């Protein structure tokens, strides 16, 4: 059973996107993350709720919209908050906690309460770790695409180099996910269909 149609997802993004540019960036990124996850599932079938993964991918970054100001500028300094902001949006929309958590529990390879304290992150002190295979797959697929200007795909090696600045344990966590889910063929994902 489909939790949300593509039209419902698009409408939800449109409701919160402050500009067409923000919509185009975030919505297309979320669709790309779903293509990556779908590709990974096709290559290595897992015992997961694929529909829950689809919805998680398509909504995981909806909180980014709350970081745009009235002039359409993105608050890069507060970006770490996009997950909890998305969680709030989906909770206010009446989504179950299992869906809301895709927003608040996909950052990096997971944030611990110690990460929040040590880095002085502007988040409530808590663990923001994937607890289900579905959450972990959405988190993992997200690492292979960046909303940079212009948006682009990210290799496993590039992400591992990026995350190393937060500790070798973060690289190990990413490598463990790579072992479970495999590496996506980004060339195949770039050319959907």
CNS distance restraints for C-alpha pairs under 8 A (distance, minus, plus):
assign (resid   1 and name CA) (resid  51 and name CA) 7.59 0.50 0.50
assign (resid   2 and name CA) (resid  51 and name CA) 6.33 0.50 0.50
assign (resid   3 and name CA) (resid  51 and name CA) 6.96 0.50 0.50
assign (resid   3 and name CA) (resid  52 and name CA) 7.48 0.50 0.50
assign (resid   3 and name CA) (resid  55 and name CA) 7.13 0.50 0.50
assign (resid   4 and name CA) (resid   8 and name CA) 5.75 0.50 0.50
assign (resid   4 and name CA) (resid   9 and name CA) 6.42 0.50 0.50
assign (resid   4 and name CA) (resid  55 and name CA) 7.03 0.50 0.50
assign (resid   5 and name CA) (resid   9 and name CA) 6.35 0.50 0.50
assign (resid   6 and name CA) (resid  10 and name CA) 6.12 0.50 0.50
assign (resid   7 and name CA) (resid  11 and name CA) 6.06 0.50 0.50
assign (resid   8 and name CA) (resid  12 and name CA) 6.17 0.50 0.50
assign (resid   9 and name CA) (resid  13 and name CA) 6.29 0.50 0.50
assign (resid   9 and name CA) (resid  58 and name CA) 7.03 0.50 0.50
assign (resid   9 and name CA) (resid  59 and name CA) 7.45 0.50 0.50
assign (resid  10 and name CA) (resid  14 and name CA) 6.10 0.50 0.50
assign (resid  10 and name CA) (resid  27 and name CA) 7.44 0.50 0.50
assign (resid  11 and name CA) (resid  15 and name CA) 6.05 0.50 0.50
assign (resid  12 and name CA) (resid  16 and name CA) 6.68 0.50 0.50
assign (resid  13 and name CA) (resid  17 and name CA) 5.90 0.50 0.50
assign (resid  13 and name CA) (resid  23 and name CA) 6.63 0.50 0.50
assign (resid  13 and name CA) (resid  27 and name CA) 6.63 0.50 0.50
assign (resid  13 and name CA) (resid  62 and name CA) 6.68 0.50 0.50
assign (resid  14 and name CA) (resid  23 and name CA) 6.48 0.50 0.50
assign (resid  16 and name CA) (resid  62 and name CA) 7.64 0.50 0.50
assign (resid  16 and name CA) (resid  65 and name CA) 6.14 0.50 0.50
assign (resid  16 and name CA) (resid  66 and name CA) 7.65 0.50 0.50
assign (resid  17 and name CA) (resid  22 and name CA) 5.94 0.50 0.50
assign (resid  17 and name CA) (resid  23 and name CA) 5.18 0.50 0.50
assign (resid  17 and name CA) (resid  65 and name CA) 5.34 0.50 0.50
assign (resid  18 and name CA) (resid  22 and name CA) 6.63 0.50 0.50
assign (resid  18 and name CA) (resid  23 and name CA) 7.55 0.50 0.50
assign (resid  18 and name CA) (resid  65 and name CA) 6.55 0.50 0.50
assign (resid  18 and name CA) (resid  68 and name CA) 7.08 0.50 0.50
assign (resid  18 and name CA) (resid  72 and name CA) 7.13 0.50 0.50
assign (resid  19 and name CA) (resid  23 and name CA) 6.30 0.50 0.50
assign (resid  19 and name CA) (resid  72 and name CA) 6.83 0.50 0.50
assign (resid  20 and name CA) (resid  24 and name CA) 6.05 0.50 0.50
assign (resid  21 and name CA) (resid  25 and name CA) 6.22 0.50 0.50
assign (resid  22 and name CA) (resid  26 and name CA) 6.09 0.50 0.50
assign (resid  22 and name CA) (resid  65 and name CA) 7.01 0.50 0.50
assign (resid  22 and name CA) (resid  72 and name CA) 7.95 0.50 0.50
assign (resid  23 and name CA) (resid  27 and name CA) 5.55 0.50 0.50
assign (resid  23 and name CA) (resid  28 and name CA) 7.86 0.50 0.50
assign (resid  24 and name CA) (resid  28 and name CA) 5.77 0.50 0.50
assign (resid  25 and name CA) (resid  29 and name CA) 6.14 0.50 0.50
assign (resid  25 and name CA) (resid 147 and name CA) 6.65 0.50 0.50
assign (resid  25 and name CA) (resid 151 and name CA) 7.74 0.50 0.50
assign (resid  26 and name CA) (resid  30 and name CA) 6.20 0.50 0.50
assign (resid  26 and name CA) (resid  61 and name CA) 6.81 0.50 0.50
assign (resid  26 and name CA) (resid  62 and name CA) 7.31 0.50 0.50
assign (resid  26 and name CA) (resid  64 and name CA) 7.51 0.50 0.50
assign (resid  26 and name CA) (resid 147 and name CA) 7.29 0.50 0.50
assign (resid  27 and name CA) (resid  31 and name CA) 6.27 0.50 0.50
assign (resid  27 and name CA) (resid  58 and name CA) 7.41 0.50 0.50
assign (resid  28 and name CA) (resid  32 and name CA) 6.13 0.50 0.50
assign (resid  29 and name CA) (resid  33 and name CA) 6.20 0.50 0.50
assign (resid  29 and name CA) (resid 145 and name CA) 7.20 0.50 0.50
assign (resid  29 and name CA) (resid 146 and name CA) 7.51 0.50 0.50
assign (resid  29 and name CA) (resid 147 and name CA) 6.47 0.50 0.50
assign (resid  29 and name CA) (resid 151 and name CA) 7.83 0.50 0.50
assign (resid  30 and name CA) (resid  34 and name CA) 6.34 0.50 0.50
assign (resid  30 and name CA) (resid  57 and name CA) 5.71 0.50 0.50
assign (resid  30 and name CA) (resid  58 and name CA) 4.67 0.50 0.50
assign (resid  30 and name CA) (resid  59 and name CA) 6.70 0.50 0.50
assign (resid  30 and name CA) (resid  60 and name CA) 7.12 0.50 0.50
assign (resid  30 and name CA) (resid  61 and name CA) 6.92 0.50 0.50
assign (resid  31 and name CA) (resid  35 and name CA) 6.34 0.50 0.50
assign (resid  31 and name CA) (resid  57 and name CA) 7.18 0.50 0.50
assign (resid  31 and name CA) (resid  58 and name CA) 5.78 0.50 0.50
assign (resid  32 and name CA) (resid  36 and name CA) 6.26 0.50 0.50
assign (resid  32 and name CA) (resid 145 and name CA) 7.39 0.50 0.50
assign (resid  32 and name CA) (resid 189 and name CA) 7.88 0.50 0.50
assign (resid  33 and name CA) (resid  37 and name CA) 6.22 0.50 0.50
assign (resid  33 and name CA) (resid  57 and name CA) 5.84 0.50 0.50
assign (resid  33 and name CA) (resid  58 and name CA) 7.49 0.50 0.50
assign (resid  33 and name CA) (resid 138 and name CA) 7.52 0.50 0.50
assign (resid  33 and name CA) (resid 141 and name CA) 5.66 0.50 0.50
assign (resid  33 and name CA) (resid 142 and name CA) 5.40 0.50 0.50
assign (resid  33 and name CA) (resid 144 and name CA) 7.72 0.50 0.50
assign (resid  33 and name CA) (resid 145 and name CA) 6.88 0.50 0.50
assign (resid  34 and name CA) (resid  38 and name CA) 5.89 0.50 0.50
assign (resid  34 and name CA) (resid  53 and name CA) 7.77 0.50 0.50
assign (resid  34 and name CA) (resid  54 and name CA) 5.84 0.50 0.50
assign (resid  34 and name CA) (resid  57 and name CA) 5.09 0.50 0.50
assign (resid  34 and name CA) (resid  58 and name CA) 6.42 0.50 0.50
assign (resid  34 and name CA) (resid 138 and name CA) 7.89 0.50 0.50
assign (resid  34 and name CA) (resid 141 and name CA) 7.57 0.50 0.50
assign (resid  35 and name CA) (resid  39 and name CA) 5.98 0.50 0.50
assign (resid  35 and name CA) (resid 189 and name CA) 6.35 0.50 0.50
assign (resid  35 and name CA) (resid 192 and name CA) 7.59 0.50 0.50
assign (resid  36 and name CA) (resid  40 and name CA) 6.21 0.50 0.50
assign (resid  36 and name CA) (resid 141 and name CA) 5.71 0.50 0.50
assign (resid  36 and name CA) (resid 144 and name CA) 7.79 0.50 0.50
assign (resid  36 and name CA) (resid 184 and name CA) 6.64 0.50 0.50
assign (resid  36 and name CA) (resid 186 and name CA) 7.72 0.50 0.50
assign (resid  36 and name CA) (resid 189 and name CA) 6.17 0.50 0.50
assign (resid  37 and name CA) (resid  41 and name CA) 6.16 0.50 0.50
assign (resid  37 and name CA) (resid  53 and name CA) 7.71 0.50 0.50
assign (resid  37 and name CA) (resid  54 and name CA) 7.95 0.50 0.50
assign (resid  37 and name CA) (resid  57 and name CA) 7.89 0.50 0.50
assign (resid  37 and name CA) (resid 137 and name CA) 6.77 0.50 0.50
assign (resid  37 and name CA) (resid 138 and name CA) 6.78 0.50 0.50
assign (resid  37 and name CA) (resid 141 and name CA) 5.38 0.50 0.50
assign (resid  38 and name CA) (resid  42 and name CA) 6.19 0.50 0.50
assign (resid  38 and name CA) (resid  54 and name CA) 7.87 0.50 0.50
assign (resid  39 and name CA) (resid  43 and name CA) 6.31 0.50 0.50
assign (resid  39 and name CA) (resid 184 and name CA) 6.80 0.50 0.50
assign (resid  39 and name CA) (resid 185 and name CA) 7.94 0.50 0.50
assign (resid  39 and name CA) (resid 189 and name CA) 7.09 0.50 0.50
assign (resid  40 and name CA) (resid  44 and name CA) 6.05 0.50 0.50
assign (resid  40 and name CA) (resid  45 and name CA) 7.81 0.50 0.50
assign (resid  40 and name CA) (resid 181 and name CA) 6.56 0.50 0.50
assign (resid  40 and name CA) (resid 182 and name CA) 6.91 0.50 0.50
assign (resid  40 and name CA) (resid 183 and name CA) 7.40 0.50 0.50
assign (resid  40 and name CA) (resid 184 and name CA) 5.88 0.50 0.50
assign (resid  41 and name CA) (resid  45 and name CA) 4.88 0.50 0.50
assign (resid  41 and name CA) (resid  46 and name CA) 6.50 0.50 0.50
assign (resid  41 and name CA) (resid 181 and name CA) 7.92 0.50 0.50
assign (resid  44 and name CA) (resid 181 and name CA) 6.85 0.50 0.50
assign (resid  44 and name CA) (resid 182 and name CA) 7.36 0.50 0.50
assign (resid  48 and name CA) (resid  53 and name CA) 7.89 0.50 0.50
assign (resid  48 and name CA) (resid 133 and name CA) 6.76 0.50 0.50
assign (resid  48 and name CA) (resid 134 and name CA) 6.23 0.50 0.50
assign (resid  49 and name CA) (resid  53 and name CA) 6.43 0.50 0.50
assign (resid  49 and name CA) (resid 134 and name CA) 6.94 0.50 0.50
assign (resid  50 and name CA) (resid  54 and name CA) 6.12 0.50 0.50
assign (resid  50 and name CA) (resid 134 and name CA) 7.82 0.50 0.50
assign (resid  51 and name CA) (resid  55 and name CA) 6.28 0.50 0.50
assign (resid  52 and name CA) (resid  56 and name CA) 5.98 0.50 0.50
assign (resid  52 and name CA) (resid  99 and name CA) 7.46 0.50 0.50
assign (resid  52 and name CA) (resid 134 and name CA) 7.02 0.50 0.50
assign (resid  53 and name CA) (resid  57 and name CA) 6.04 0.50 0.50
assign (resid  53 and name CA) (resid 134 and name CA) 5.46 0.50 0.50
assign (resid  53 and name CA) (resid 135 and name CA) 7.36 0.50 0.50
assign (resid  53 and name CA) (resid 137 and name CA) 7.36 0.50 0.50
assign (resid  53 and name CA) (resid 138 and name CA) 6.39 0.50 0.50
assign (resid  54 and name CA) (resid  58 and name CA) 6.15 0.50 0.50
assign (resid  55 and name CA) (resid  59 and name CA) 6.07 0.50 0.50
assign (resid  55 and name CA) (resid  99 and name CA) 7.46 0.50 0.50
assign (resid  56 and name CA) (resid  60 and name CA) 5.50 0.50 0.50
assign (resid  56 and name CA) (resid  99 and name CA) 6.23 0.50 0.50
assign (resid  56 and name CA) (resid 102 and name CA) 5.36 0.50 0.50
assign (resid  56 and name CA) (resid 103 and name CA) 7.69 0.50 0.50
assign (resid  56 and name CA) (resid 135 and name CA) 7.54 0.50 0.50
assign (resid  56 and name CA) (resid 138 and name CA) 6.49 0.50 0.50
assign (resid  57 and name CA) (resid 102 and name CA) 7.69 0.50 0.50
assign (resid  57 and name CA) (resid 138 and name CA) 5.63 0.50 0.50
assign (resid  57 and name CA) (resid 142 and name CA) 7.87 0.50 0.50
assign (resid  59 and name CA) (resid 102 and name CA) 7.60 0.50 0.50
assign (resid  59 and name CA) (resid 103 and name CA) 7.17 0.50 0.50
assign (resid  60 and name CA) (resid  83 and name CA) 7.47 0.50 0.50
assign (resid  60 and name CA) (resid  86 and name CA) 7.16 0.50 0.50
assign (resid  60 and name CA) (resid 102 and name CA) 5.29 0.50 0.50
assign (resid  60 and name CA) (resid 103 and name CA) 4.33 0.50 0.50
assign (resid  60 and name CA) (resid 104 and name CA) 7.97 0.50 0.50
assign (resid  60 and name CA) (resid 106 and name CA) 7.43 0.50 0.50
assign (resid  61 and name CA) (resid  82 and name CA) 6.96 0.50 0.50
assign (resid  61 and name CA) (resid  83 and name CA) 6.83 0.50 0.50
assign (resid  61 and name CA) (resid  86 and name CA) 6.56 0.50 0.50
assign (resid  61 and name CA) (resid 103 and name CA) 6.18 0.50 0.50
assign (resid  62 and name CA) (resid  82 and name CA) 7.77 0.50 0.50
assign (resid  62 and name CA) (resid  86 and name CA) 5.22 0.50 0.50
assign (resid  62 and name CA) (resid  89 and name CA) 7.74 0.50 0.50
assign (resid  62 and name CA) (resid 103 and name CA) 7.53 0.50 0.50
assign (resid  63 and name CA) (resid  67 and name CA) 7.43 0.50 0.50
assign (resid  63 and name CA) (resid  82 and name CA) 4.64 0.50 0.50
assign (resid  63 and name CA) (resid  83 and name CA) 5.95 0.50 0.50
assign (resid  63 and name CA) (resid  84 and name CA) 7.22 0.50 0.50
assign (resid  63 and name CA) (resid  85 and name CA) 4.69 0.50 0.50
assign (resid  63 and name CA) (resid  86 and name CA) 3.48 0.50 0.50
assign (resid  63 and name CA) (resid  87 and name CA) 7.23 0.50 0.50
assign (resid  63 and name CA) (resid  89 and name CA) 6.93 0.50 0.50
assign (resid  63 and name CA) (resid 103 and name CA) 7.40 0.50 0.50
assign (resid  64 and name CA) (resid  68 and name CA) 7.49 0.50 0.50
assign (resid  64 and name CA) (resid  79 and name CA) 7.36 0.50 0.50
assign (resid  64 and name CA) (resid  82 and name CA) 4.95 0.50 0.50
assign (resid  64 and name CA) (resid  83 and name CA) 7.74 0.50 0.50
assign (resid  64 and name CA) (resid  85 and name CA) 7.57 0.50 0.50
assign (resid  64 and name CA) (resid  86 and name CA) 7.19 0.50 0.50
assign (resid  66 and name CA) (resid  82 and name CA) 7.43 0.50 0.50
assign (resid  66 and name CA) (resid  85 and name CA) 6.94 0.50 0.50
assign (resid  67 and name CA) (resid  74 and name CA) 5.64 0.50 0.50
assign (resid  67 and name CA) (resid  75 and name CA) 5.31 0.50 0.50
assign (resid  67 and name CA) (resid  76 and name CA) 7.97 0.50 0.50
assign (resid  67 and name CA) (resid  78 and name CA) 7.32 0.50 0.50
assign (resid  67 and name CA) (resid  79 and name CA) 7.00 0.50 0.50
assign (resid  67 and name CA) (resid  82 and name CA) 7.11 0.50 0.50
assign (resid  68 and name CA) (resid  72 and name CA) 5.43 0.50 0.50
assign (resid  68 and name CA) (resid  73 and name CA) 5.32 0.50 0.50
assign (resid  68 and name CA) (resid  74 and name CA) 4.41 0.50 0.50
assign (resid  68 and name CA) (resid  75 and name CA) 6.13 0.50 0.50
assign (resid  69 and name CA) (resid  73 and name CA) 5.46 0.50 0.50
assign (resid  69 and name CA) (resid  74 and name CA) 6.52 0.50 0.50
assign (resid  69 and name CA) (resid  75 and name CA) 7.39 0.50 0.50
assign (resid  75 and name CA) (resid  79 and name CA) 6.25 0.50 0.50
assign (resid  78 and name CA) (resid  82 and name CA) 7.75 0.50 0.50
assign (resid  78 and name CA) (resid 122 and name CA) 7.54 0.50 0.50
assign (resid  80 and name CA) (resid 107 and name CA) 7.76 0.50 0.50
assign (resid  80 and name CA) (resid 121 and name CA) 7.53 0.50 0.50
assign (resid  80 and name CA) (resid 122 and name CA) 7.54 0.50 0.50
assign (resid  80 and name CA) (resid 123 and name CA) 7.95 0.50 0.50
assign (resid  81 and name CA) (resid  85 and name CA) 6.22 0.50 0.50
assign (resid  81 and name CA) (resid 122 and name CA) 6.95 0.50 0.50
assign (resid  81 and name CA) (resid 123 and name CA) 6.57 0.50 0.50
assign (resid  82 and name CA) (resid  86 and name CA) 6.01 0.50 0.50
assign (resid  82 and name CA) (resid 103 and name CA) 7.74 0.50 0.50
assign (resid  82 and name CA) (resid 104 and name CA) 7.81 0.50 0.50
assign (resid  83 and name CA) (resid  87 and name CA) 6.20 0.50 0.50
assign (resid  83 and name CA) (resid 103 and name CA) 4.56 0.50 0.50
assign (resid  83 and name CA) (resid 104 and name CA) 4.04 0.50 0.50
assign (resid  83 and name CA) (resid 105 and name CA) 6.99 0.50 0.50
assign (resid  83 and name CA) (resid 106 and name CA) 7.37 0.50 0.50
assign (resid  83 and name CA) (resid 107 and name CA) 7.17 0.50 0.50
assign (resid  84 and name CA) (resid  88 and name CA) 6.26 0.50 0.50
assign (resid  84 and name CA) (resid 103 and name CA) 6.59 0.50 0.50
assign (resid  84 and name CA) (resid 104 and name CA) 4.78 0.50 0.50
assign (resid  84 and name CA) (resid 123 and name CA) 7.93 0.50 0.50
assign (resid  85 and name CA) (resid  89 and name CA) 6.33 0.50 0.50
assign (resid  85 and name CA) (resid 103 and name CA) 7.95 0.50 0.50
assign (resid  85 and name CA) (resid 104 and name CA) 7.82 0.50 0.50
assign (resid  86 and name CA) (resid  90 and name CA) 6.22 0.50 0.50
assign (resid  86 and name CA) (resid 100 and name CA) 7.35 0.50 0.50
assign (resid  86 and name CA) (resid 103 and name CA) 5.37 0.50 0.50
assign (resid  86 and name CA) (resid 104 and name CA) 6.95 0.50 0.50
assign (resid  87 and name CA) (resid  91 and name CA) 6.08 0.50 0.50
assign (resid  87 and name CA) (resid 100 and name CA) 4.71 0.50 0.50
assign (resid  87 and name CA) (resid 101 and name CA) 6.31 0.50 0.50
assign (resid  87 and name CA) (resid 102 and name CA) 7.69 0.50 0.50
assign (resid  87 and name CA) (resid 103 and name CA) 5.29 0.50 0.50
assign (resid  87 and name CA) (resid 104 and name CA) 5.66 0.50 0.50
assign (resid  88 and name CA) (resid  92 and name CA) 6.01 0.50 0.50
assign (resid  88 and name CA) (resid 100 and name CA) 7.61 0.50 0.50
assign (resid  89 and name CA) (resid  93 and name CA) 6.21 0.50 0.50
assign (resid  90 and name CA) (resid  94 and name CA) 6.39 0.50 0.50
assign (resid  90 and name CA) (resid  95 and name CA) 5.45 0.50 0.50
assign (resid  90 and name CA) (resid  99 and name CA) 7.66 0.50 0.50
assign (resid  90 and name CA) (resid 100 and name CA) 5.54 0.50 0.50
assign (resid  91 and name CA) (resid  95 and name CA) 5.33 0.50 0.50
assign (resid  91 and name CA) (resid  96 and name CA) 6.97 0.50 0.50
assign (resid  91 and name CA) (resid  97 and name CA) 7.22 0.50 0.50
assign (resid  91 and name CA) (resid 100 and name CA) 6.24 0.50 0.50
assign (resid  95 and name CA) (resid  99 and name CA) 6.27 0.50 0.50
assign (resid  95 and name CA) (resid 100 and name CA) 6.52 0.50 0.50
assign (resid  96 and name CA) (resid 100 and name CA) 6.44 0.50 0.50
assign (resid  97 and name CA) (resid 101 and name CA) 5.97 0.50 0.50
assign (resid  98 and name CA) (resid 102 and name CA) 7.41 0.50 0.50
assign (resid  99 and name CA) (resid 103 and name CA) 7.90 0.50 0.50
assign (resid 100 and name CA) (resid 104 and name CA) 7.11 0.50 0.50
assign (resid 101 and name CA) (resid 105 and name CA) 5.55 0.50 0.50
assign (resid 101 and name CA) (resid 135 and name CA) 7.73 0.50 0.50
assign (resid 102 and name CA) (resid 106 and name CA) 6.02 0.50 0.50
assign (resid 102 and name CA) (resid 135 and name CA) 5.95 0.50 0.50
assign (resid 102 and name CA) (resid 138 and name CA) 7.31 0.50 0.50
assign (resid 102 and name CA) (resid 139 and name CA) 7.90 0.50 0.50
assign (resid 104 and name CA) (resid 128 and name CA) 6.45 0.50 0.50
assign (resid 105 and name CA) (resid 110 and name CA) 6.49 0.50 0.50
assign (resid 105 and name CA) (resid 111 and name CA) 7.86 0.50 0.50
assign (resid 105 and name CA) (resid 128 and name CA) 4.78 0.50 0.50
assign (resid 105 and name CA) (resid 129 and name CA) 5.36 0.50 0.50
assign (resid 105 and name CA) (resid 130 and name CA) 5.66 0.50 0.50
assign (resid 105 and name CA) (resid 135 and name CA) 7.27 0.50 0.50
assign (resid 105 and name CA) (resid 139 and name CA) 7.56 0.50 0.50
assign (resid 106 and name CA) (resid 110 and name CA) 6.30 0.50 0.50
assign (resid 106 and name CA) (resid 128 and name CA) 7.64 0.50 0.50
assign (resid 106 and name CA) (resid 129 and name CA) 7.39 0.50 0.50
assign (resid 106 and name CA) (resid 130 and name CA) 6.94 0.50 0.50
assign (resid 106 and name CA) (resid 135 and name CA) 7.16 0.50 0.50
assign (resid 106 and name CA) (resid 136 and name CA) 7.52 0.50 0.50
assign (resid 106 and name CA) (resid 138 and name CA) 6.97 0.50 0.50
assign (resid 106 and name CA) (resid 139 and name CA) 4.44 0.50 0.50
assign (resid 106 and name CA) (resid 142 and name CA) 7.90 0.50 0.50
assign (resid 107 and name CA) (resid 111 and name CA) 6.92 0.50 0.50
assign (resid 107 and name CA) (resid 128 and name CA) 7.83 0.50 0.50
assign (resid 107 and name CA) (resid 139 and name CA) 6.89 0.50 0.50
assign (resid 108 and name CA) (resid 139 and name CA) 7.38 0.50 0.50
assign (resid 108 and name CA) (resid 143 and name CA) 7.45 0.50 0.50
assign (resid 108 and name CA) (resid 163 and name CA) 7.46 0.50 0.50
assign (resid 109 and name CA) (resid 129 and name CA) 7.66 0.50 0.50
assign (resid 109 and name CA) (resid 139 and name CA) 6.85 0.50 0.50
assign (resid 109 and name CA) (resid 140 and name CA) 7.40 0.50 0.50
assign (resid 109 and name CA) (resid 170 and name CA) 6.42 0.50 0.50
assign (resid 109 and name CA) (resid 173 and name CA) 6.58 0.50 0.50
assign (resid 109 and name CA) (resid 174 and name CA) 6.35 0.50 0.50
assign (resid 110 and name CA) (resid 127 and name CA) 7.95 0.50 0.50
assign (resid 110 and name CA) (resid 128 and name CA) 5.68 0.50 0.50
assign (resid 110 and name CA) (resid 129 and name CA) 4.49 0.50 0.50
assign (resid 110 and name CA) (resid 130 and name CA) 6.57 0.50 0.50
assign (resid 111 and name CA) (resid 115 and name CA) 5.81 0.50 0.50
assign (resid 111 and name CA) (resid 116 and name CA) 6.91 0.50 0.50
assign (resid 111 and name CA) (resid 127 and name CA) 5.94 0.50 0.50
assign (resid 111 and name CA) (resid 128 and name CA) 4.90 0.50 0.50
assign (resid 111 and name CA) (resid 129 and name CA) 5.88 0.50 0.50
assign (resid 112 and name CA) (resid 116 and name CA) 6.44 0.50 0.50
assign (resid 112 and name CA) (resid 126 and name CA) 6.57 0.50 0.50
assign (resid 112 and name CA) (resid 127 and name CA) 4.28 0.50 0.50
assign (resid 112 and name CA) (resid 128 and name CA) 5.92 0.50 0.50
assign (resid 112 and name CA) (resid 129 and name CA) 6.77 0.50 0.50
assign (resid 113 and name CA) (resid 117 and name CA) 6.30 0.50 0.50
assign (resid 113 and name CA) (resid 125 and name CA) 5.23 0.50 0.50
assign (resid 113 and name CA) (resid 126 and name CA) 4.48 0.50 0.50
assign (resid 113 and name CA) (resid 127 and name CA) 4.75 0.50 0.50
assign (resid 113 and name CA) (resid 128 and name CA) 7.61 0.50 0.50
assign (resid 114 and name CA) (resid 118 and name CA) 5.85 0.50 0.50
assign (resid 115 and name CA) (resid 119 and name CA) 5.80 0.50 0.50
assign (resid 115 and name CA) (resid 121 and name CA) 7.89 0.50 0.50
assign (resid 116 and name CA) (resid 120 and name CA) 5.74 0.50 0.50
assign (resid 116 and name CA) (resid 121 and name CA) 4.97 0.50 0.50
assign (resid 116 and name CA) (resid 122 and name CA) 7.73 0.50 0.50
assign (resid 116 and name CA) (resid 123 and name CA) 6.82 0.50 0.50
assign (resid 116 and name CA) (resid 124 and name CA) 7.91 0.50 0.50
assign (resid 116 and name CA) (resid 125 and name CA) 5.99 0.50 0.50
assign (resid 116 and name CA) (resid 126 and name CA) 7.46 0.50 0.50
assign (resid 117 and name CA) (resid 121 and name CA) 6.71 0.50 0.50
assign (resid 117 and name CA) (resid 125 and name CA) 6.86 0.50 0.50
assign (resid 130 and name CA) (resid 135 and name CA) 5.16 0.50 0.50
assign (resid 130 and name CA) (resid 136 and name CA) 5.16 0.50 0.50
assign (resid 130 and name CA) (resid 139 and name CA) 7.63 0.50 0.50
assign (resid 131 and name CA) (resid 135 and name CA) 6.56 0.50 0.50
assign (resid 131 and name CA) (resid 136 and name CA) 7.20 0.50 0.50
assign (resid 132 and name CA) (resid 136 and name CA) 6.24 0.50 0.50
assign (resid 133 and name CA) (resid 137 and name CA) 6.03 0.50 0.50
assign (resid 134 and name CA) (resid 138 and name CA) 6.35 0.50 0.50
assign (resid 135 and name CA) (resid 139 and name CA) 6.17 0.50 0.50
assign (resid 136 and name CA) (resid 140 and name CA) 6.00 0.50 0.50
assign (resid 136 and name CA) (resid 177 and name CA) 7.85 0.50 0.50
assign (resid 137 and name CA) (resid 141 and name CA) 6.00 0.50 0.50
assign (resid 137 and name CA) (resid 181 and name CA) 7.47 0.50 0.50
assign (resid 138 and name CA) (resid 142 and name CA) 6.13 0.50 0.50
assign (resid 139 and name CA) (resid 143 and name CA) 6.86 0.50 0.50
assign (resid 140 and name CA) (resid 144 and name CA) 7.61 0.50 0.50
assign (resid 140 and name CA) (resid 174 and name CA) 7.74 0.50 0.50
assign (resid 140 and name CA) (resid 177 and name CA) 6.88 0.50 0.50
assign (resid 141 and name CA) (resid 145 and name CA) 7.82 0.50 0.50
assign (resid 142 and name CA) (resid 146 and name CA) 7.94 0.50 0.50
assign (resid 143 and name CA) (resid 154 and name CA) 7.06 0.50 0.50
assign (resid 143 and name CA) (resid 159 and name CA) 6.78 0.50 0.50
assign (resid 144 and name CA) (resid 153 and name CA) 5.56 0.50 0.50
assign (resid 144 and name CA) (resid 154 and name CA) 4.55 0.50 0.50
assign (resid 144 and name CA) (resid 155 and name CA) 6.15 0.50 0.50
assign (resid 144 and name CA) (resid 156 and name CA) 7.07 0.50 0.50
assign (resid 144 and name CA) (resid 159 and name CA) 7.58 0.50 0.50
assign (resid 145 and name CA) (resid 151 and name CA) 7.36 0.50 0.50
assign (resid 145 and name CA) (resid 152 and name CA) 5.76 0.50 0.50
assign (resid 145 and name CA) (resid 153 and name CA) 4.33 0.50 0.50
assign (resid 145 and name CA) (resid 154 and name CA) 5.36 0.50 0.50
assign (resid 146 and name CA) (resid 151 and name CA) 5.48 0.50 0.50
assign (resid 146 and name CA) (resid 152 and name CA) 5.36 0.50 0.50
assign (resid 146 and name CA) (resid 153 and name CA) 6.16 0.50 0.50
assign (resid 146 and name CA) (resid 154 and name CA) 6.75 0.50 0.50
assign (resid 147 and name CA) (resid 151 and name CA) 4.54 0.50 0.50
assign (resid 147 and name CA) (resid 152 and name CA) 6.88 0.50 0.50
assign (resid 148 and name CA) (resid 152 and name CA) 6.78 0.50 0.50
assign (resid 153 and name CA) (resid 186 and name CA) 7.18 0.50 0.50
assign (resid 154 and name CA) (resid 158 and name CA) 6.27 0.50 0.50
assign (resid 154 and name CA) (resid 159 and name CA) 6.56 0.50 0.50
assign (resid 155 and name CA) (resid 159 and name CA) 6.31 0.50 0.50
assign (resid 156 and name CA) (resid 160 and name CA) 6.10 0.50 0.50
assign (resid 156 and name CA) (resid 183 and name CA) 7.44 0.50 0.50
assign (resid 157 and name CA) (resid 161 and name CA) 6.21 0.50 0.50
assign (resid 158 and name CA) (resid 162 and name CA) 6.24 0.50 0.50
assign (resid 159 and name CA) (resid 163 and name CA) 6.10 0.50 0.50
assign (resid 160 and name CA) (resid 164 and name CA) 6.09 0.50 0.50
assign (resid 160 and name CA) (resid 171 and name CA) 5.62 0.50 0.50
assign (resid 160 and name CA) (resid 174 and name CA) 7.11 0.50 0.50
assign (resid 161 and name CA) (resid 165 and name CA) 7.64 0.50 0.50
assign (resid 163 and name CA) (resid 167 and name CA) 7.26 0.50 0.50
assign (resid 163 and name CA) (resid 170 and name CA) 6.28 0.50 0.50
assign (resid 163 and name CA) (resid 171 and name CA) 6.26 0.50 0.50
assign (resid 164 and name CA) (resid 168 and name CA) 5.64 0.50 0.50
assign (resid 164 and name CA) (resid 170 and name CA) 6.51 0.50 0.50
assign (resid 164 and name CA) (resid 171 and name CA) 5.73 0.50 0.50
assign (resid 166 and name CA) (resid 170 and name CA) 6.55 0.50 0.50
assign (resid 167 and name CA) (resid 171 and name CA) 7.07 0.50 0.50
assign (resid 168 and name CA) (resid 172 and name CA) 6.25 0.50 0.50
assign (resid 169 and name CA) (resid 173 and name CA) 6.14 0.50 0.50
assign (resid 170 and name CA) (resid 174 and name CA) 6.27 0.50 0.50
assign (resid 171 and name CA) (resid 175 and name CA) 6.12 0.50 0.50
assign (resid 172 and name CA) (resid 176 and name CA) 6.11 0.50 0.50
assign (resid 173 and name CA) (resid 177 and name CA) 6.36 0.50 0.50
assign (resid 174 and name CA) (resid 178 and name CA) 6.17 0.50 0.50
assign (resid 175 and name CA) (resid 179 and name CA) 6.23 0.50 0.50
assign (resid 176 and name CA) (resid 180 and name CA) 6.41 0.50 0.50
assign (resid 177 and name CA) (resid 181 and name CA) 5.96 0.50 0.50
assign (resid 177 and name CA) (resid 182 and name CA) 7.69 0.50 0.50
assign (resid 178 and name CA) (resid 182 and name CA) 4.93 0.50 0.50
assign (resid 178 and name CA) (resid 183 and name CA) 6.03 0.50 0.50
assign (resid 184 and name CA) (resid 189 and name CA) 7.83 0.50 0.50
assign (resid 185 and name CA) (resid 189 and name CA) 6.50 0.50 0.50
assign (resid 186 and name CA) (resid 190 and name CA) 6.02 0.50 0.50
assign (resid 187 and name CA) (resid 191 and name CA) 6.76 0.50 0.50
assign (resid 188 and name CA) (resid 192 and name CA) 6.83 0.50 0.50
